[in-house]
């Protein structure tokens, strides 16, 4: 995937992760995109370690892995910021 695809997927995944885990988080749209992109990488890494798959394009498994990674990072972000 190209960099623009990662940014678009990161935005979508970051917004979905914040929607799943609402709360008051410092940071705006840039932090949301960064958490989403990093979550996609983390989800792909964990998925490949477990043999589930990786984030290789716009498909259902990729979105599930990316959202899971973004949620993990959002939890970690909230713990560190407190």
For each residue, the residues with C-beta under 8 A, 3 or more apart:
1: 5 6 9 56 57
2: 5 6
3: 6 7
4: 7 8
5: 1 2 8 9 58
6: 1 2 3 9 10 37 40
7: 3 4 10 11 33 37
8: 4 5 11 12
9: 1 5 6 12 13 36 37 40 55 58 62 63 66
10: 6 7 13 14 33 34 35 36 37 38 39 40
11: 7 8 14 15 29 32 33 36
12: 8 9 15 16 36 63
13: 9 10 16 17 36 37 39 40 63 66 67 70
14: 10 11 17 18 32 33 34 35 36 37 39 70
15: 11 12 18 19 32 36
16: 12 13 19 20 67 70
17: 13 14 20 21 35 36 39 67 70 71 73 74
18: 14 15 21 22 25 32 74
19: 15 16 22
20: 16 17 67 71
21: 17 18 71 74 75
22: 18 19
23: 78
24:
25: 18 31 74 77 78 81
26: 31 81
27: 30 31 32
28: 31 32
29: 11 32 33
30: 27 33 34
31: 25 26 27 28 34 35 77
32: 11 14 15 18 27 28 29 35 36
33: 7 10 11 14 29 30 36 37
34: 10 14 30 31 37 38
35: 10 14 17 31 32 38 39 70 73 74 77
36: 9 10 11 12 13 14 15 17 32 33 39 40 66 70
37: 6 7 9 10 13 14 33 34 40 41
38: 10 34 35 41 42 69 70 73
39: 10 13 14 17 35 36 42 43 66 67 68 69 70 71 72 73 74
40: 6 9 10 13 36 37 43 44 55 62 65 66 69 70
41: 37 38 44 45 55 69
42: 38 39 45 46 69 70 72 73
43: 39 40 46 47 55 64 65 66 67 68 69 70
44: 40 41 47 48 54 55 56 62 65 66 69
45: 41 42 48 49 54 69
46: 42 43 49 50 65 68 69
47: 43 44 50 52 53 54 55 61 65
48: 44 45 51 52 53 54
49: 45 46
50: 46 47
51: 48
52: 47 48 61 65
53: 47 48 56 61 62 65
54: 44 45 47 48 62 65
55: 9 40 41 43 44 47 62 65 66
56: 1 44 53 59 62
57: 1 62
58: 5 9 62 63
59: 56 62 63
60: 63 64
61: 47 52 53 64 65
62: 9 40 44 53 54 55 56 57 58 59 65 66
63: 9 12 13 58 59 60 66 67
64: 43 60 61 67 68
65: 40 43 44 46 47 52 53 54 55 61 62 68 69
66: 9 13 36 39 40 43 44 55 62 63 69 70
67: 13 16 17 20 39 43 63 64 70 71
68: 39 43 46 64 65 71 72
69: 38 39 40 41 42 43 44 45 46 65 66 72 73
70: 13 14 16 17 35 36 38 39 40 42 43 66 67 73 74
71: 17 20 21 39 67 68 74 75
72: 39 42 68 69 75 76
73: 17 35 38 39 42 69 70 76 77
74: 17 18 21 25 35 39 70 71 77 78
75: 21 71 72 78 79
76: 72 73 79 80
77: 25 31 35 73 74 80 81
78: 23 25 74 75 81 82
79: 75 76 82
80: 76 77
81: 25 26 77 78
82: 78 79
